[in-house]
Amino acid sequence: MRIKTRKDAVDYSKDYSYAKQYAIYDESDLNGYTITDAKKYSIWQNSGDDRKVVATNVVCSISPTGKKFYAYIILKPYESDWIVEGINSSTTAPVNIYTYFDIPLFKNMGISIEELISKLKKRYNNKISTIEKEIKENQINHKKNEIETEDIVGELRRIIAQYNGTLEMFPSKDNRISLMNYRFVCNGNTLIFQANKIFKYNLECWKVYWGLSWVKDYYDMYLKENDFETMKQLLQSFCLMATCNKDNYKGSYYGFINKK
């Protein structure tokens, strides 16, 4: 590894020329790291240029659905060696590498790959720890809600069973939402209570979707958090409508005209 100092450095922290000091790595400096050759993919496939992608295993963000994004170091050819061009945030090794990178560089990049990874860990450690703590707390809340609503869910199952229907329950994919989703199917018709959160007001509620095979439109509305009494009323009404005798109504009044 060699270290160089620039006379002039740009202000834009996602540009590889941002750093005042930068390191030049030879192949031996890359030993022991998981390297993806970007030339195998995308625009570099038939190009004389090349990039290498170094996996860091540093989690830099976690999506509301719990998906982890890792930092990947992009190396750019420099003479017969390599310099850091940028750092990407991705779930897997990025294959479409252009000139924009979403993780800011450090002002001093005259460090080894190991030191760079250590700096990235320090940058994101507290943020990720906080997110993981929130995810764990929400998982506990989900479990708590399941226990607290066990009797109510039993009532919901009894109501839908009276009409030979089914109930499917599942947690929200967004780990910030503690309510469960409920999906009722009756006579081929569906009623859904979708867990929802208005983050601006820290308000959890259900968005209710329902439709009937003999009604042209599909409807939606909102139901207050944990208002299971109204949920039961809506379910009962929905089942009554869904099981109406289809012989008694038609899509057109022509169905009532006797044709010879």
Secondary structure, DSSP 8 states (H G I E B T S, - for coil): -EEEE-SS--S-TTSTT--SEEEEB-GGGGTTS-EEEGGGSGGGTT-S---EEEEEEEEEEE-TT--EEEEEEEEEEETTEEEEEEEEEESS------S--SB---SEE-S-HHHHHHHHHHHHHHHHHHHHHHHHHHHHHHHHHHHHTHHHHHHHHHHHHHTT-EEEEEE-SSTT--SEEEEEEETTEEEEEEEEEEGGGTEEEEEEEEE-TT-SS-EEEEEETT-HHHHHHHHHHHHHHHTS-GGG--SSGGGGS---
